Amino acid sequence: MLKKCFVLCGTALFIGCNAEAGPSIGWKYSIVDMSARQLGTLGGAESEARDINDHGEIVGWADNTVTRRAFLYRAGAMEDITYGDLLSAEANGINNSTQIVGVYKLEGFDRPHAFYYDDTHPIEPLDETNLADPELPTASRAYAINDSGVIAGQRMVAWGNLYSIFAATWHDYGKQPEDLMPNHPPGGTYAHNINAAGVIVGTDTVIDGTYYWWEGVEYALKAAWAPAPGHFLGLSGGSYGINTAGKIVGEQLFFPTDDSTGKPLLRATFWSGGSARPFGLDIFSDGQNSHANEINDDDFVVGWGDRDIPNKGLQHRAALWHSDLGIVELPAPAFYSGRTAVMPSSCEASAVNQLNPANGLIQAVGFCVYDGKSKAILWNILVTKVALTPGEPAPVR
């Protein structure tokens, strides 16, 4: 069992303490098997999986023959959880109590609205009243919900034809959202994910940095050191995933000094805690860019890395990272058009659940794009612990 602590020191949050004594050295993770399969659609052409809980329940969106709908995939079947024929919706987050959050739109209206769903509460709008001026129109999005039912997302307030965007949290689906501070109109803060302790990670585009919020207050994450060879310090990016111990993953932009084009490179980034200096995660040997979406409690990270595909150039491939494994490409299932197998032009892993200690199974979800159409994908990854060879250094945990 991992011991946790939360200590606020100056402007830095130290998250996580040392683990209890146990077999932390003398072994490393190894992958036994990986498989991938498409989850289908709701009768239309496209779908995308956004999140998965520890029971293997998956949420996302899928087309029917009319519009985009929020789905819940469980017991081997995809359910449309969107009510009404004129509602389009996307499910973004699910917790272990099958509580789901996302965003919906009424057909013919542009403004998105955050929603909450469970088996006894069909899509319920999350109250988003403009706290400063109730007469101004508002909008919202919900991205993640932890096992305590606390929701992270964003609240948007219209000023003429423009929206101010504020990172927000709902402490209960029936309560008003609370802005994560500071908000600075016209605003541009985004909350992407939340862990069990209620620490929220996201981005502040006004200050152009990567941030987390603890008890509603914003703190900056340190920028990554430049990866060799020849890149400037990463100064902008975003944080997208956080685990129970407060380890954070996301992305940062780096600017080459050894490339005459000066084109910025996007790199998946790992922070071991709120106060820690991060480092860039591995890229594929033939790639340049990467992005991390989520991290579980055993430090398995998912996202994407690009690869240089012959005659096609750089394309995204779904990726798994771990300190014992480096970067691993997740398999892409073929899509059959008649008898012809079509391979995807890109794949991305959006979320990962916890390692099941009983069977060594980790599951990740996301999507692959075939002929311009996205398809929801589930990856099953079997891992095991293998003993270190004599003289092999123990992994840092």
C-alpha positions in Angstrom: 0.0 0.0 0.0 1.3 3.4 -0.9 1.6 6.0 1.8 0.4 9.4 0.8 1.0 12.8 2.1 0.1 16.3 1.0 2.4 19.1 2.2 2.1 22.7 1.0 5.5 24.4 1.1 5.8 27.9 -0.3 4.3 27.6 -3.8 5.2 24.0 -4.3 3.0 21.0 -3.5 4.9 17.8 -2.6 2.7 14.9 -3.3 3.4 11.3 -2.2 5.7 9.7 0.4 7.9 6.7 0.2 6.2 3.3 -0.2 6.2 0.8 2.6 9.0 -1.7 2.7 8.5 -4.3 0.1 10.0 -5.9 -3.0 10.9 -2.5 -4.6 14.2 -3.8 -6.0 15.3 -7.0 -7.6 12.7 -7.0 -10.3 11.3 -5.1 -13.3 8.2 -5.1 -15.4 8.1 -7.0 -18.7 5.3 -7.2 -21.3 3.9 -10.7 -21.8 1.3 -9.9 -24.5 -0.6 -7.1 -26.1 -3.7 -7.1 -28.2 -6.1 -4.5 -29.6 -9.6 -4.5 -30.9 -12.2 -2.0 -32.2 -15.2 -1.3 -30.1 -17.5 -0.4 -33.0 -20.0 2.4 -33.3 -23.6 3.1 -32.6 -24.6 2.6 -36.3 -22.5 5.4 -37.8 -19.0 5.7 -39.2 -16.9 6.9 -36.3 -16.2 6.5 -32.6 -13.5 7.4 -30.0 -12.8 6.1 -26.5 -11.9 8.7 -23.9 -11.6 6.9 -20.5 -11.7 3.5 -18.8 -12.2 2.6 -15.1 -10.7 -0.3 -13.2 -13.7 -2.6 -14.0 -13.0 -2.2 -17.7 -16.0 0.1 -18.4 -15.3 2.5 -21.2 -16.8 5.9 -22.2 -16.4 8.1 -25.2 -18.5 9.1 -28.2 -19.8 7.3 -31.3 -21.8 8.3 -34.3 -25.3 6.9 -34.9 -26.9 7.5 -38.3 -27.8 11.1 -37.2 -25.4 12.7 -34.7 -22.6 12.1 -32.2 -23.6 10.3 -29.0 -22.0 9.6 -25.6 -21.5 5.9 -25.0 -20.8 3.5 -22.2 -19.2 0.2 -23.2 -19.6 -2.6 -20.6 -20.2 -6.3 -20.6 -19.0 -6.4 -24.2 -21.6 -4.0 -25.6 -21.8 -0.3 -26.5 -24.7 1.6 -24.9 -26.0 5.0 -26.1 -26.4 6.9 -22.8 -27.6 10.1 -24.6 -31.4 10.8 -24.4 -33.5 12.5 -27.0 -33.1 12.6 -30.8 -31.8 16.2 -30.9 -29.0 15.8 -28.4 -25.3 15.3 -29.3 -22.9 14.3 -26.6 -19.4 13.1 -25.7 -18.5 11.2 -22.5 -15.0 12.2 -21.3 -14.6 10.6 -17.8 -15.7 7.7 -15.7 -14.9 6.6 -12.2 -15.1 3.2 -10.4 -18.8 3.8 -9.4 -19.8 4.2 -13.1 -20.3 7.9 -12.7 -19.7 9.6 -16.0 -19.1 13.2 -17.1 -18.9 14.8 -20.4 -20.4 17.5 -22.7 -23.6 17.8 -24.7 -25.2 20.2 -27.2 -28.7 20.7 -28.3 -29.1 20.3 -32.0 -29.0 23.8 -33.6 -27.2 25.4 -30.7 -23.4 26.0 -30.6 -22.9 26.3 -26.8 -21.6 23.1 -25.1 -22.8 22.2 -21.6 -21.2 19.8 -19.0 -23.2 16.8 -17.9 -23.2 14.2 -15.2 -24.6 10.6 -15.7 -25.1 7.5 -13.7 -27.5 4.6 -14.0 -30.2 6.5 -12.0 -29.5 10.0 -13.3 -29.7 10.1 -17.1 -27.6 13.0 -18.5 -28.1 15.9 -16.0 -26.7 19.3 -16.9 -24.1 20.7 -14.5 -25.3 24.1 -13.3 -23.1 26.7 -14.9 -24.7 30.1 -13.9 -22.4 33.0 -14.7 -21.3 33.9 -11.2 -20.4 37.6 -12.1 -23.4 38.4 -14.3 -26.3 35.8 -14.5 -27.6 37.5 -17.6 -24.6 36.6 -19.7 -24.7 33.3 -21.6 -22.5 30.5 -20.3 -21.1 27.2 -21.4 -19.1 24.4 -19.8 -17.2 21.1 -20.3 -16.5 18.3 -17.9 -13.5 16.1 -18.5 -12.8 13.9 -15.4 -14.4 12.6 -12.2 -12.6 11.0 -9.3 -14.0 8.2 -7.0 -15.3 10.8 -4.5 -17.5 12.3 -7.3 -15.4 15.5 -7.7 -15.4 16.8 -11.2 -12.8 18.8 -13.2 -13.5 20.8 -16.3 -14.0 24.3 -17.5 -16.6 27.1 -17.4 -17.0 29.5 -20.3 -18.6 32.9 -20.1 -19.6 34.8 -23.3 -18.5 38.4 -23.8 -19.9 39.4 -27.1 -18.7 36.8 -29.7 -15.8 35.7 -27.4 -15.7 33.2 -24.5 -13.6 33.6 -21.4 -12.5 30.1 -20.3 -11.9 29.3 -16.6 -10.7 26.0 -15.1 -13.4 24.8 -12.7 -14.4 22.0 -10.3 -17.8 20.7 -9.2 -17.6 19.2 -5.7 -20.9 17.4 -6.4 -22.9 17.1 -9.6 -25.8 19.1 -8.0 -23.7 22.1 -7.0 -22.5 25.2 -8.7 -19.0 25.1 -10.3 -16.1 26.8 -8.5 -13.5 28.6 -10.5 -9.9 27.5 -9.9 -7.9 30.5 -8.9 -6.6 32.8 -10.2 -8.8 33.4 -13.2 -7.8 36.3 -15.3 -10.5 37.5 -17.7 -10.6 37.2 -20.7 -9.3 33.9 -19.4 -7.8 30.8 -20.8 -7.3 28.1 -18.1 -8.2 24.5 -18.7 -8.6 21.6 -16.1 -7.9 18.2 -17.8 -7.8 15.6 -15.0 -8.1 15.0 -11.2 -6.7 12.4 -8.8 -8.2 10.7 -5.7 -7.0 13.6 -3.4 -8.7 16.2 -5.6 -5.5 17.6 -7.1 -6.3 18.9 -10.6 -3.9 19.3 -13.5 -4.3 21.5 -16.6 -3.0 24.4 -18.5 -3.0 28.2 -18.2 -2.7 29.7 -21.7 -2.8 33.3 -20.4 0.5 32.8 -18.5 1.5 30.1 -21.1 2.5 27.4 -18.7 1.7 24.0 -17.2 -0.1 24.0 -13.9 -1.9 22.1 -11.1 -4.5 23.2 -8.6 -4.6 22.2 -5.0 -7.6 23.3 -2.9 -8.6 25.6 -5.8 -5.3 27.5 -5.9 -3.0 27.4 -9.0 0.7 26.4 -8.8 3.2 26.3 -11.7 4.9 23.1 -12.7 8.6 23.5 -13.4 9.7 23.4 -17.0 11.7 20.4 -18.3 15.4 20.5 -19.0 16.2 20.5 -22.7 16.7 17.0 -24.1 19.9 16.4 -25.9 21.0 17.3 -28.4 20.4 21.0 -28.8 17.0 22.0 -27.7 16.0 25.0 -25.6 14.3 24.6 -22.2 10.6 23.7 -22.6 8.5 26.7 -21.6 5.0 25.9 -22.8 2.8 22.9 -22.7 0.1 21.2 -20.7 -0.5 18.6 -18.0 -3.1 15.9 -18.7 -2.7 13.0 -16.3 -2.1 12.6 -12.6 -2.0 9.4 -10.4 -2.7 8.8 -6.8 0.9 9.6 -5.7 0.7 13.0 -7.6 3.0 12.0 -10.5 2.0 14.1 -13.5 2.3 13.6 -17.3 1.6 15.9 -20.2 3.6 17.7 -22.9 6.1 20.5 -23.4 7.3 22.4 -26.5 11.0 22.5 -27.2 12.7 24.7 -29.7 15.7 23.3 -31.7 19.0 25.0 -31.8 20.5 22.4 -34.2 17.8 22.6 -36.8 17.7 25.4 -39.3 13.9 25.2 -39.6 13.4 26.2 -36.0 10.3 24.1 -35.9 9.2 23.4 -32.3 9.1 19.8 -31.1 6.4 18.4 -28.8 7.6 16.0 -26.2 5.7 13.8 -23.6 6.8 15.0 -20.2 6.8 13.4 -16.7 6.8 15.2 -13.4 7.5 13.1 -10.3 5.7 15.6 -8.1 4.4 19.2 -8.0 7.8 20.6 -7.0 10.0 18.4 -9.1 11.9 19.2 -12.3 10.4 17.0 -15.1 12.0 15.1 -17.8 11.0 14.2 -21.3 9.8 10.7 -22.0 11.4 8.6 -24.8 10.4 9.0 -28.4 10.5 6.4 -31.1 13.9 6.0 -32.8 12.4 7.3 -36.1 10.1 9.9 -34.5 10.3 13.5 -33.4 7.2 14.3 -31.3 5.2 12.7 -28.5 2.4 13.5 -26.0 1.3 11.8 -22.7 -2.3 11.6 -21.7 -2.6 9.6 -18.5 -0.5 7.7 -15.9 -1.7 4.9 -13.5 -0.4 4.1 -10.0 2.3 1.8 -11.3 3.7 4.6 -13.5 2.5 3.2 -16.8 1.9 6.1 -19.1 -0.1 6.3 -22.3 -0.3 8.7 -25.2 1.2 8.8 -28.6 4.6 9.2 -30.4 5.1 9.8 -34.0 7.0 7.5 -36.4 8.5 8.1 -39.9 6.4 5.8 -42.0 7.9 5.1 -45.5 6.2 7.2 -48.2 3.8 8.7 -45.7 6.0 10.8 -43.3 5.5 11.2 -39.6 2.3 9.6 -38.2 1.0 9.2 -34.7 1.2 5.8 -33.1 -0.3 4.8 -29.7 2.4 4.6 -27.1 3.0 3.1 -23.7 5.8 4.2 -21.4 7.4 2.8 -18.2 10.8 3.3 -16.7 11.4 -0.4 -17.0 10.3 -0.5 -20.7 11.1 2.8 -22.3 8.6 3.6 -25.1 6.5 0.7 -26.5 4.2 1.0 -29.6 0.7 -0.4 -28.9 -0.6 -2.6 -31.8 -3.1 -1.2 -34.3 -5.8 -3.6 -35.5 -6.6 -3.7 -39.2 -9.9 -2.3 -40.4 -11.5 -4.3 -43.1 -13.2 -2.6 -46.1 -14.8 -5.6 -47.8 -11.9 -8.1 -48.0 -9.2 -5.4 -48.0 -7.3 -4.7 -44.7 -6.8 -1.0 -44.1 -4.1 0.0 -41.6 -4.6 3.3 -39.7 -2.9 6.6 -40.5 -2.7 7.5 -36.8 -3.5 6.1 -33.3 -3.6 7.6 -29.9 -4.1 6.1 -26.4 -6.2 8.4 -24.3 -6.5 6.7 -20.9 -5.2 3.7 -18.9 -6.6 1.9 -15.9 -4.8 0.4 -12.9 -2.7 -2.8 -13.1 -4.9 -5.7 -12.0 -2.6 -7.6 -9.5 -4.6 -10.8 -9.9 -3.8 -11.3 -13.6 -1.3 -8.6 -14.6 -3.7 -6.9 -17.0 -3.6 -3.2 -17.9 -6.1 -1.8 -20.2 -5.8 1.4 -22.3 -8.3 3.0 -24.6 -8.2 5.6 -27.4 -8.7 5.6 -31.2 -7.2 4.9 -34.6 -8.0 6.7 -37.8 -8.7 4.7 -40.9 -9.4 6.4 -44.2 -10.1 9.6 -42.3 -12.6 8.0 -39.9 -11.8 7.4 -36.2 -12.6 4.1 -34.5 -12.6 3.5 -30.7 -9.9 1.0 -29.6 -9.3 -1.1 -26.5 -5.8 -2.3 -25.8 -5.2 -5.3 -23.4 -1.6 -5.3 -22.1 -0.4 -8.3 -19.9 2.7 -7.5 -17.8 4.7 -9.5 -15.3 7.6 -8.9 -13.0 10.9 -10.5 -14.0 14.0 -10.9 -11.8 17.0 -8.7 -12.6 20.0 -10.4 -13.9 23.1 -10.4 -11.6 24.8 -7.0 -11.8 21.8 -5.3 -13.5 21.0 -2.0 -11.7 17.7 -1.9 -9.9 15.1 0.5 -11.4 14.4 3.7 -9.7 10.8 3.7 -8.3 
